[in-house]
Amino acid sequence: MSTPDTAREAGPKREEFETEALVHMDAVYRFALRLAGGEDEANDLVQDTFLRAWKAWHQYEVGTNAKSWLFTICRNLFLRRVERGKRHRSTVDEQAPRASTSIGGDIVNPLWSATSKNDPEGSFFDSIVDDEVIRAIEELPEEYRTAVVMSDVEGLPYAEIAEATGVPVGTVKSRLFRGRRQLQKALYEFAVEMGYISSDEAWEDA
Amino acid sequence: MIIKTIRRMFGWTPEGKSCEESLRLLQEYMDGELDDLTASQVEKHFRMCKACYPHLDLEKRFRERLRRAGERDRCPEEVRASVLAAIEEVEKAG
């Protein structure tokens, strides 16, 4: 990244872009990596995202939510690519949720029921290596993965996730709820398999 | 104990929200999406209720694990450099 001096020399647009957009390069890279699943594709996505953002900079209102704006561009580029490659398919049925998985439909998390006897504090989570956690995230359907990464890793509020993904806030909530439950189940099953936790209680979806 | 159980059954506790309501609002509470009043009621409940507090703890641990794993990656220097070079090129081209 250039120094503030060179940024100033390059003009106000460049300076603004440095302080508002380029500071999010790590976050955009992580997001691209989670979407694409591979470094080469993530690298291309990051480059294309910032180029697109530079060209469309006049559309961005300085001081607003640059991170979610960049995520929007990145995700749109990704979806266009997978659409071209015919690889993308929505794997979630948001129109007809099962009552048991709707928010509030199962108040007590199955994770709690499965772990309350042997590991109520969930310390088994700390035994799972980063790569396994990442693998579980990357196995989520794209809609859930995007919501979980935006919220739990990047800390975006519901409203910004809704805007970035073009869905109502209620849908964001439901994607987060289901995505987190799927992740918890995957990590729990991995921990049982590895012997980090004994499975006296079976996982039971409500 | 019996009075507490009866109160919870009717959805009211002196601590704020009921157990059922607090668990239902757990996700939004942790996401910082509740209004201040509701958030403080839920917070109060989790602080006072021994039965519910572990649920909050478990959820915190899970999210902390996700955040730590997710934040691990950094944009490689060569990608950073190529982004800057590409922007400079477009800038020069006008």
Interface residues (C-beta under 8 A of the other chain):
Chain A: M1 S2 A10 R14 F17 L22 M25 D26 V28 Y29 R30 L33 R34 E39 N43 V46 Q47 F50 L51 W54 K55 I103 G104 I107 V108 N109 L111 W112 T115 S116 P120 E121 G122 S123 F125 D126 I128 D130 V133 I134 I137 V148 V149 S151 D152 V153 E154 P157 Y158 K173 L176 F177 R180 L183 Q184 L187
Chain B: E20 L23 R24 Q27 E28 D31 G32 E33 P54 H55 D57 L58 E59 R61 F62 R63 E64 R65 L66 R67 R68 A69 G70 E71 R72 D73 R74 C75 P76 V79 R80 S82 V83 L84 A86 I87 V90 E91
